Amino acid sequence: MLNQRALKILIAYFSWRGATAKVAARLLNDAAGHKVTILRASPKKDREYWQWLILSFFPGSYVDIDLGLLDVSKYDLILMGSPKWTVSCPPFNRLLKSLRGTAGKRVGYFMTYGGFDAERYVRASLRALESLKMEPIGSLAVKRVLTEGPGYLPMVDGFWKHLQDEI
Ligand SMILES: Cc1cc2nc3c(=O)[nH]c(=O)nc-3n(C[C@H](O)[C@H](O)[C@H](O)COP(=O)(O)O)c2cc1C
């Protein structure tokens, strides 16, 4: 079984205010014993909330980030994370665009959100990953308020267990 050996795992995510970063950090913790690379993408230029809000209404819109092209072909599992931003999250969109070697790669998607429309957004994100010919094997949506206490930890641990079963 694959999960009995050390897997090469990439955790690549965007987090503006830190909630998604907490989920990524817990996944890093859960994956101890595997060979994990964790990358947080940041926009080259930060913007005010209202500016991000406007940009987020345009599907597929993107902005420059501090990461270059990312060849993921050597990883056994890729975990991609983003906050939910209305229709679309431009820094995350840019992160998706910078991926190379995605065909056939197993991917898990994690997201944090304020409180509404989470399922639709997860489905749209999974479709975006599928359009890169990746194979989604799990997803997790965590309400931001749960990241302010320990409430999100069992959810992330459960997600990690699920991924281990799938791979
Ligand atoms: C520009 C913008 C748009 C957002 N749109 C939504 C939304 O449509 N639905 C929702 O539930 N939360 C929305 N949120 C809230 C974020 O999804 C939530 O706070 C998330 O946990 C933030 O993650 P972060 O701390 O990693 O940046 C939005 C936040 C921002 C900044």
The ligand as a MOL file (V3000), in Angstrom:
LIG
                    3D

  0  0  0     0  0            999 V3000
M  V30 BEGIN CTAB
M  V30 COUNTS 31 33 0 0 0
M  V30 BEGIN ATOM
M  V30 1 C -12.5030 39.3440 -1.0200 0
M  V30 2 C -13.1720 38.3400 -0.1000 0
M  V30 3 C -14.3140 37.6720 -0.5230 0
M  V30 4 C -14.9400 36.7310 0.2960 0
M  V30 5 N -16.0690 36.0780 -0.1620 0
M  V30 6 C -16.6710 35.1480 0.6350 0
M  V30 7 C -17.8310 34.4500 0.1840 0
M  V30 8 O -18.3260 34.6510 -0.9160 0
M  V30 9 N -18.3860 33.5080 1.0080 0
M  V30 10 C -17.8600 33.2410 2.2450 0
M  V30 11 O -18.3940 32.3800 2.9460 0
M  V30 12 N -16.7620 33.8910 2.6890 0
M  V30 13 C -16.1550 34.8330 1.9190 0
M  V30 14 N -15.0450 35.5120 2.3790 0
M  V30 15 C -14.4970 35.1630 3.7010 0
M  V30 16 C -13.3030 34.2180 3.5900 0
M  V30 17 O -13.5960 33.1050 2.7810 0
M  V30 18 C -12.9110 33.6730 4.9700 0
M  V30 19 O -12.7200 34.7180 5.8800 0
M  V30 20 C -11.6520 32.8240 4.8790 0
M  V30 21 O -11.5800 31.9590 5.9860 0
M  V30 22 C -10.3860 33.6630 4.8400 0
M  V30 23 O -9.2590 32.8530 4.6950 0
M  V30 24 P -7.7920 33.4130 4.9790 0
M  V30 25 O -7.7650 33.8820 6.4110 0
M  V30 26 O -6.9150 32.2440 4.7530 0
M  V30 27 O -7.5290 34.5420 4.0330 0
M  V30 28 C -14.4150 36.4490 1.5880 0
M  V30 29 C -13.2610 37.1360 2.0140 0
M  V30 30 C -12.6380 38.0620 1.1780 0
M  V30 31 C -11.3940 38.7850 1.6470 0
M  V30 END ATOM
M  V30 BEGIN BOND
M  V30 1 1 1 2
M  V30 2 1 2 3
M  V30 3 2 2 30
M  V30 4 2 3 4
M  V30 5 1 4 5
M  V30 6 1 4 28
M  V30 7 2 5 6
M  V30 8 1 6 7
M  V30 9 1 6 13
M  V30 10 2 7 8
M  V30 11 1 7 9
M  V30 12 1 9 10
M  V30 13 2 10 11
M  V30 14 1 10 12
M  V30 15 2 12 13
M  V30 16 1 13 14
M  V30 17 1 14 15
M  V30 18 1 14 28
M  V30 19 1 15 16
M  V30 20 1 16 17
M  V30 21 1 16 18
M  V30 22 1 18 19
M  V30 23 1 18 20
M  V30 24 1 20 21
M  V30 25 1 20 22
M  V30 26 1 22 23
M  V30 27 1 23 24
M  V30 28 2 24 25
M  V30 29 1 24 26
M  V30 30 1 24 27
M  V30 31 2 28 29
M  V30 32 1 29 30
M  V30 33 1 30 31
M  V30 END BOND
M  V30 END CTAB
M  END
